Amino acid sequence: MNNFDWHAERNGRPRAMMLETAPESAGIDLAAVRRYRQASIRSEMARRNIDAVILSDPINIRYATEARNMQVFSQRNAPSRYLLMTAARSILFEFTGCMHLADGFETIDEVRPAFTASFVAAGPDIANREKRWVLEMTDLISNLTGPTATVGLERMNAGVSIGLKEMGFNIVDAQESIEMARAIKSDEEIKCVIASLRATEVAVGKLRDALVPGITENELWSVLHKSVIEQNGDYCETRLLNAGQRSNPWFQETSHNVIGANELVALDTDVVGCHGYYSDFSRTFHAGPGTPTEIQKTLYKVAYEQVHHNMNILKPGLSFREYADMAWDIPEKYYNNRYYLSSHGVGMTGEYPYLYHHGDFPDAGYDGIIEPGMTICVESYIGEDGGDCGVKLEEQVLITEDGVELLSRFPFEKSLLS
């Protein structure tokens, strides 16, 4: 259902107003989501003959178990909480004083207090702490899988990784197993993605309605963040909202810049929203009170064309290389400022696969197959090198057995498409 309708104009532009939003968990079997995700990781581990994985990325821990705790803090203080998972056992090592947060999850067999092996926690005694961490983990893994197990690691500090290898384990990178597991979503996961998108669309609607000349980028961006949190979303992963000259080139972080009359305002949501799922679509607005210029409308229409061309070529069974060859050909005057990707996977964050532009494929691209169950974000940034403004647009879609299903529903700007 479309959560938006076009209401009366304010300051010469139509308003996108929320009609209604459903409860975030309505109709979702969250236990089935948890079971599917954990089984997917174990399937990928078995495919690569990995006996155990140790995960410290909080998003991967949440994917594997649903246990959620201080995700931003945990990302920069690893390993302050970590998960050991084998084919039959899932043991979460939780941050001090937080063990109760894992109660009730059938995806966790046991919770133990984490023994943080980081310099911040141990100071100059870090080497001894890492040795103790390694000895305790070695004893546990050996009891569960045997003394010569293949162990997959991700985001672990060097001393711990070296120590585990010295204890006789075959150490491999766990990234591939986790990313390939996360790439294919179940039907219940898609319901979580949609819940996150609908909540973010409500937030973007409020942001759009708050947009008036004289407001700062930070003030406007905070409207999005407030609404996301109110709806039990997690956080905004980036600060990508820019106006006027600051919209070209892209990737300038939101600031105290005051939005001027009739400027373009470009937004990339990058919201880790309801159930931890990423809501990632981009829109560009006109600040009013006047009407868009022909240059502004041209940029917008070109970006719109790129997004919709590339959405239309996505289909199951298409290789990444074939996609690059068929993707929209960026005009030369916009090429230098192109977005670094043509499309990308998305789930709990941006993820596998990355789909590159034709010109970038020889240096950066890799091959693979677009599969049903992947959720893909189709990107466009259009702005001339040295130009006065730029346009960012993006849509989020699901790859189905027959083609694609559009998941993001926030409307485009009629005034910029006219």
MARVOMAR-726938 format. One line per 2 residues: number of its first residue (from 0); their letters; for each residue x, y, z of C-alpha. Coordinates in pm, 1 decimal. Layout:
% residues N
NUM	A	X,Y,Z | ...
END
This chain:
% residues 418
0	MN	0.0,0.0,0.0 | 120.0,350.6,-79.9
2	NF	154.5,542.4,247.4 | 151.4,880.9,77.5
4	DW	-89.3,1106.0,-101.9 | -49.6,1445.5,-262.0
6	HA	-223.0,1715.6,-58.3 | -261.5,2088.3,-95.5
8	ER	42.8,2290.6,-188.2 | 246.5,2475.0,69.5
10	NG	484.5,2745.6,-43.7 | 411.4,2655.0,-402.4
12	RP	489.0,2283.9,-380.6 | 278.4,1973.9,-305.3
14	RA	318.5,1798.2,27.6 | 371.9,1426.2,72.6
16	MM	163.9,1337.1,375.9 | 151.4,1011.0,566.2
18	LE	-182.6,836.4,535.8 | -117.5,556.8,784.5
20	TA	155.4,325.4,903.6 | 111.2,-29.4,1027.5
22	PE	265.8,-157.5,1352.1 | 623.9,-255.3,1279.0
24	SA	578.7,-626.8,1362.8 | 227.3,-676.7,1226.7
26	GI	198.8,-1007.7,1043.4 | 568.1,-1099.1,1074.4
28	DL	680.5,-1433.0,1218.9 | 1000.1,-1306.0,1379.8
30	AA	1093.8,-1649.8,1513.2 | 1086.8,-1780.4,1155.7
32	VR	1310.7,-1490.1,1050.6 | 1562.9,-1581.5,1319.0
34	RY	1561.9,-1951.6,1236.5 | 1601.8,-1889.3,862.7
36	RQ	1896.4,-1655.2,909.3 | 2086.1,-1883.5,1143.1
38	AS	2023.9,-2183.3,917.9 | 2151.6,-1982.8,619.5
40	IR	2482.2,-1913.3,792.5 | 2522.7,-2276.7,890.5
42	SE	2448.2,-2385.7,535.6 | 2718.2,-2154.5,398.2
44	MA	2963.0,-2273.2,665.4 | 2901.0,-2635.1,566.9
46	RR	2950.3,-2550.2,200.2 | 3299.1,-2421.5,282.9
48	NI	3385.8,-2687.9,542.2 | 3399.0,-2431.3,823.2
50	DA	3352.1,-2593.2,1164.2 | 3303.6,-2275.5,1367.4
52	VI	3276.9,-1901.6,1320.4 | 3354.7,-1625.0,1566.4
54	LS	3158.0,-1310.1,1484.8 | 3218.5,-970.2,1642.2
56	DP	3045.3,-741.1,1393.5 | 2725.3,-649.3,1583.6
58	IN	2518.1,-656.4,1266.6 | 2631.5,-1010.4,1187.8
60	IR	2562.6,-1113.7,1547.7 | 2212.9,-973.2,1513.2
62	YA	2165.8,-1149.9,1181.3 | 2273.0,-1481.6,1332.0
64	TE	2079.0,-1458.1,1659.4 | 1870.8,-1133.6,1672.7
66	AR	2061.5,-1036.4,1990.2 | 2101.6,-658.2,1977.0
68	NM	2310.3,-446.2,2210.7 | 2481.1,-108.8,2161.3
70	QV	2546.4,-167.7,1792.8 | 2736.6,153.8,1718.8
72	FS	2945.0,120.6,2036.4 | 3019.8,-243.3,1956.3
74	QR	3136.5,-160.5,1605.2 | 3423.1,49.9,1735.0
76	NA	3498.7,-150.8,2050.7 | 3546.0,-498.9,1907.8
78	PS	3557.1,-759.0,2032.9 | 3349.9,-638.2,2331.5
80	RY	3077.0,-891.6,2249.0 | 3112.1,-1187.0,2015.2
82	LL	2939.2,-1501.8,1899.7 | 3081.5,-1851.3,1861.4
84	MT	2868.7,-2064.6,1632.7 | 2918.7,-2422.8,1520.0
86	AA	2688.7,-2657.5,1330.9 | 2508.7,-2744.2,1655.3
88	RS	2589.7,-2475.6,1910.5 | 2547.1,-2098.6,1940.5
90	IL	2723.0,-1927.4,2232.1 | 2696.1,-1551.9,2276.0
92	FE	2960.7,-1372.8,2478.8 | 2774.2,-1061.9,2589.4
94	FT	2905.5,-728.8,2719.1 | 2948.2,-686.1,3094.0
96	GC	2614.9,-650.6,3273.0 | 2409.8,-712.7,2959.0
98	MH	2360.0,-1089.0,2955.5 | 1985.9,-1053.3,3016.4
100	LA	1943.1,-894.8,2671.5 | 1979.3,-1237.3,2506.9
102	DG	1691.4,-1393.2,2700.8 | 1423.8,-1565.6,2498.0
104	FE	1606.2,-1625.1,2170.7 | 1596.2,-1985.6,2050.8
106	TI	1897.0,-1899.7,1832.0 | 2123.1,-1876.3,2140.4
108	DE	2205.2,-2192.5,2333.9 | 2417.3,-2025.7,2599.6
110	VR	2519.7,-1677.8,2712.6 | 2853.4,-1609.1,2877.3
112	PA	3018.3,-1283.8,2983.4 | 3253.0,-1145.8,2718.7
114	FT	3622.3,-1119.3,2795.8 | 3716.3,-808.4,2601.2
116	AS	4052.8,-849.3,2429.8 | 4119.1,-494.7,2314.3
118	FV	4379.0,-232.2,2397.3 | 4111.1,0.0,2533.6
120	AA	4008.0,-265.1,2786.6 | 4352.5,-404.5,2867.7
122	GP	4595.9,-119.6,2807.2 | 4960.9,-229.7,2801.8
124	DI	4855.3,-574.6,2925.2 | 4684.1,-642.2,2592.0
126	AN	4917.9,-926.5,2491.0 | 4849.4,-1122.8,2810.7
128	RE	4478.2,-1062.7,2779.8 | 4479.9,-1187.1,2420.5
130	KR	4667.6,-1501.7,2527.9 | 4407.3,-1572.5,2795.0
132	WV	4126.3,-1507.9,2544.1 | 4287.1,-1747.9,2296.3
134	LE	4337.2,-2021.9,2555.1 | 3977.4,-2008.6,2672.7
136	MT	3839.9,-2002.4,2317.1 | 4073.2,-2285.0,2212.0
138	DL	3947.1,-2503.7,2492.9 | 3584.9,-2431.9,2401.8
140	IS	3622.5,-2484.8,2026.3 | 3826.6,-2802.3,2075.5
142	NL	3553.6,-2948.7,2296.0 | 3284.0,-2861.5,2043.6
144	TG	3452.2,-2945.0,1712.2 | 3795.7,-3094.8,1771.8
146	PT	4148.8,-2951.0,1805.7 | 4218.0,-2899.1,1434.0
148	AT	3896.4,-2724.8,1342.0 | 3859.1,-2477.4,1056.7
150	VG	3754.0,-2150.8,1221.5 | 3613.0,-1852.2,1036.1
152	LE	3685.4,-1506.4,1176.2 | 3560.4,-1157.8,1093.7
154	RM	3663.6,-825.2,1250.6 | 3890.5,-978.4,1515.5
156	NA	4209.7,-809.5,1629.1 | 4538.0,-938.5,1494.3
158	GV	4673.8,-1079.4,1821.8 | 4370.3,-1300.3,1871.7
160	SI	4373.5,-1423.3,1511.9 | 4745.0,-1506.2,1521.9
162	GL	4704.2,-1676.8,1859.4 | 4425.4,-1904.0,1738.5
164	KE	4630.6,-2007.0,1437.8 | 4927.5,-2084.3,1662.9
166	MG	4700.3,-2314.6,1865.1 | 4657.2,-2534.3,1557.7
168	FN	4330.0,-2414.8,1409.5 | 4289.9,-2359.2,1038.6
170	IV	4191.7,-1991.0,1029.2 | 3984.3,-1863.5,736.4
172	DA	3789.1,-1548.3,660.9 | 3420.5,-1573.5,757.6
174	QE	3309.4,-1278.2,544.5 | 3212.3,-1482.1,239.8
176	SI	2996.0,-1722.6,438.4 | 2812.4,-1441.8,615.9
178	EM	2762.5,-1223.4,308.3 | 2635.8,-1509.0,94.2
180	AR	2395.6,-1612.2,370.0 | 2264.2,-1258.1,406.3
182	AI	2221.1,-1206.8,30.5 | 1905.2,-1419.7,-9.7
184	KS	1606.9,-1306.9,196.5 | 1316.8,-1522.2,309.5
186	DE	956.8,-1411.7,263.0 | 937.7,-1317.6,631.1
188	EI	1259.0,-1114.7,601.5 | 1105.1,-917.4,316.3
190	KC	821.0,-824.1,550.6 | 1084.2,-679.8,786.8
192	VI	1244.0,-487.5,499.4 | 906.8,-344.3,400.4
194	AS	826.2,-247.6,760.4 | 1156.8,-59.9,776.3
196	LR	1089.6,112.3,444.5 | 738.2,220.2,539.6
198	AT	863.9,370.0,866.2 | 1145.9,551.1,685.9
200	EV	903.7,683.4,426.2 | 698.2,833.1,708.0
202	AV	1016.5,999.1,834.8 | 1110.9,1131.0,490.6
204	GK	759.0,1268.3,450.2 | 804.4,1466.9,771.0
206	LR	1144.6,1587.2,651.6 | 1000.6,1699.2,321.0
208	DA	720.8,1887.3,494.3 | 975.8,2061.3,720.5
210	LV	1184.2,2180.1,423.5 | 1172.0,2561.4,394.5
212	PG	1442.1,2809.9,296.3 | 1629.0,2924.5,605.3
214	IT	1643.3,2588.7,782.7 | 1989.1,2433.0,817.0
216	EN	2083.7,2094.7,674.2 | 2136.8,1963.4,1028.3
218	EL	1795.4,2080.6,1144.8 | 1627.8,1918.2,847.2
220	WS	1822.4,1594.2,878.0 | 1730.2,1570.7,1247.2
222	VL	1361.4,1548.4,1148.8 | 1436.4,1219.8,971.9
224	HK	1636.6,1082.6,1261.4 | 1374.1,1176.1,1522.7
226	SV	1096.6,1002.5,1332.4 | 1308.3,689.9,1270.6
228	IE	1379.6,655.8,1643.3 | 1015.6,721.2,1736.4
230	QN	916.4,426.3,1518.2 | 1173.5,194.2,1684.0
232	GD	1429.2,216.2,1406.8 | 1793.2,201.8,1507.4
234	YC	1998.8,482.0,1353.7 | 2103.9,660.6,1035.1
236	ET	2428.5,510.6,910.1 | 2542.6,820.4,718.8
238	RL	2482.1,1197.7,717.0 | 2395.0,1247.9,351.7
240	LN	2167.1,1548.9,316.3 | 2303.8,1846.7,123.0
242	AG	2163.8,2159.2,-38.0 | 2257.0,2380.8,-330.0
244	QR	2626.7,2391.2,-412.0 | 2692.8,2133.7,-137.4
246	SN	2493.9,1877.3,-335.9 | 2775.3,1871.2,-595.2
248	PW	2989.2,1668.4,-568.5 | 2808.1,1404.6,-363.8
250	FQ	2930.2,1266.5,-28.5 | 2945.4,1595.6,160.0
252	ET	2817.2,1539.4,512.2 | 2520.0,1727.3,655.3
254	SH	2626.8,2057.7,812.6 | 2512.8,2391.8,955.7
256	NV	2472.0,2518.3,600.0 | 2154.6,2725.4,566.1
258	IG	1929.8,2602.8,283.5 | 1864.6,2883.3,36.7
260	AN	1553.9,2970.7,-161.1 | 1488.1,2747.2,-462.3
262	EL	1788.2,2523.0,-396.8 | 1789.8,2148.2,-455.8
264	VA	1817.8,1935.8,-140.9 | 1949.5,1582.1,-193.3
266	LD	1897.0,1302.7,60.6 | 2016.1,942.2,91.8
268	TD	1829.1,776.4,380.2 | 2077.2,500.6,479.9
270	VV	1850.5,412.1,773.1 | 1908.5,103.2,985.2
272	GC	1541.9,84.6,1069.0 | 1276.7,-149.0,1209.4
274	HG	1404.7,-498.7,1293.9 | 1754.8,-379.0,1201.2
276	YY	1682.8,-382.0,826.6 | 1828.5,-119.4,597.9
278	SD	1596.7,129.3,432.2 | 1798.2,281.1,150.5
280	FS	1638.0,510.3,-102.4 | 1732.9,859.2,-220.6
282	RT	1527.8,1160.4,-315.7 | 1604.5,1517.1,-419.1
284	FH	1364.9,1800.4,-331.3 | 1320.4,2161.5,-436.1
286	AG	1324.4,2408.1,-147.2 | 1083.0,2661.1,-302.8
288	PG	914.8,2903.4,-287.1 | 959.0,2941.9,-663.9
290	TP	962.3,2679.0,-933.3 | 1260.3,2462.8,-1037.8
292	TE	1493.8,2588.9,-1308.0 | 1537.9,2406.1,-1635.3
294	IQ	1886.7,2297.8,-1525.4 | 1748.1,2150.7,-1202.3
296	KT	1474.2,1967.2,-1391.3 | 1718.9,1832.5,-1648.5
298	LY	1945.1,1687.3,-1380.1 | 1645.9,1530.8,-1207.7
300	KV	1505.4,1377.9,-1526.3 | 1843.4,1231.6,-1622.6
302	AY	1883.5,1071.2,-1279.0 | 1527.5,939.8,-1297.5
304	EQ	1602.3,787.4,-1638.1 | 1916.1,614.4,-1510.1
306	VH	1740.5,459.1,-1209.6 | 1445.2,332.6,-1409.3
308	HN	1654.4,198.1,-1698.4 | 1867.8,-3.7,-1458.0
310	MN	1566.2,-125.2,-1259.9 | 1415.3,-253.1,-1582.7
312	IL	1716.4,-465.5,-1679.5 | 1743.3,-642.2,-1341.7
314	KP	1619.9,-999.2,-1350.6 | 1705.1,-1336.6,-1198.0
316	GL	1979.9,-1526.3,-1376.7 | 2149.1,-1212.8,-1511.0
318	SF	2522.2,-1208.4,-1441.3 | 2688.4,-907.2,-1283.0
320	RE	2896.8,-864.3,-1598.3 | 2587.1,-875.6,-1819.0
322	YA	2421.7,-616.5,-1597.5 | 2723.5,-384.5,-1633.2
324	DM	2713.5,-421.6,-2012.4 | 2340.4,-345.0,-2026.3
326	AW	2335.7,-66.7,-1766.1 | 2250.1,293.2,-1855.0
328	DI	2531.5,473.6,-2032.3 | 2624.3,782.7,-1826.7
330	PE	2664.4,1094.7,-2046.0 | 3020.4,1221.7,-2057.6
332	KY	2947.4,1552.2,-1883.3 | 2818.0,1365.6,-1575.9
334	YN	3065.3,1078.4,-1579.7 | 3336.5,1222.1,-1352.9
336	NR	3085.5,1277.9,-1072.1 | 2907.5,942.7,-1111.6
338	YY	2803.6,743.5,-807.0 | 3068.0,480.5,-733.1
340	LS	2820.8,194.9,-790.1 | 2539.9,131.3,-1032.4
342	SH	2348.0,-88.3,-784.1 | 2417.3,-280.8,-465.5
344	GV	2271.8,-544.3,-237.7 | 2101.4,-443.2,83.5
346	GM	1968.7,-622.1,389.9 | 2066.7,-522.8,741.2
348	TG	2318.6,-284.9,580.0 | 2454.1,-231.7,233.3
350	EY	2587.5,-571.9,133.0 | 2679.1,-816.9,-144.3
352	PY	2659.3,-782.6,-437.5 | 2813.5,-462.5,-570.2
354	LY	2709.4,-400.8,-931.1 | 2947.9,-165.7,-1109.6
356	HH	2916.1,70.4,-1403.2 | 3037.9,-62.5,-1735.2
358	GD	3344.1,164.1,-1731.7 | 3443.3,60.3,-1379.7
360	FP	3390.0,-313.2,-1422.2 | 3736.8,-398.9,-1558.9
362	DA	3910.7,-254.7,-1251.7 | 3655.8,-303.1,-972.2
364	GY	3391.5,-548.5,-1087.8 | 3346.9,-915.4,-1012.6
366	DG	3105.4,-1165.2,-1157.7 | 2817.3,-1351.1,-1002.2
368	II	2449.0,-1415.7,-1059.7 | 2149.2,-1203.6,-962.3
370	EP	1916.7,-1439.1,-773.6 | 1557.0,-1436.1,-649.9
372	GM	1543.6,-1318.9,-290.6 | 1813.1,-1054.0,-331.8
374	TI	1716.5,-699.4,-240.5 | 1893.5,-443.8,-457.3
376	CV	1928.8,-65.3,-442.7 | 1953.5,104.1,-782.4
378	ES	2158.7,424.6,-764.1 | 2199.8,749.6,-952.3
380	YI	2389.9,1067.3,-887.1 | 2382.9,1325.3,-1165.8
382	GE	2584.9,1645.1,-1144.6 | 2830.0,1809.3,-1381.1
384	DG	3192.6,1837.9,-1276.8 | 3207.7,2188.3,-1125.6
386	GD	2830.0,2233.8,-1149.8 | 2616.8,2432.4,-907.4
388	CG	2402.5,2140.3,-786.6 | 2336.6,1769.9,-825.4
390	VK	2056.0,1515.8,-798.1 | 2061.6,1190.8,-598.6
392	LE	1790.2,931.0,-665.5 | 1771.3,565.5,-563.2
394	EQ	1512.2,289.2,-543.2 | 1506.8,-37.2,-345.4
396	VL	1375.0,-348.7,-520.1 | 1329.8,-720.0,-461.2
398	IT	1447.0,-972.0,-720.1 | 1160.8,-1214.4,-779.1
400	ED	1129.7,-1529.9,-989.7 | 994.6,-1316.3,-1275.2
402	GV	1181.5,-984.9,-1246.8 | 1173.1,-713.8,-983.9
404	EL	923.8,-581.4,-732.1 | 954.8,-217.9,-627.2
406	LS	979.4,-197.5,-247.3 | 1043.0,174.2,-189.0
408	RF	727.2,379.7,-240.5 | 814.3,741.9,-164.1
410	PF	693.4,962.4,-452.3 | 916.2,1151.9,-690.6
412	EK	885.9,1528.9,-736.1 | 627.4,1618.7,-997.0
414	SL	762.4,1973.1,-1024.2 | 1106.6,1841.8,-1119.4
416	LS	971.4,1586.8,-1369.0 | 736.5,1830.4,-1547.0
END
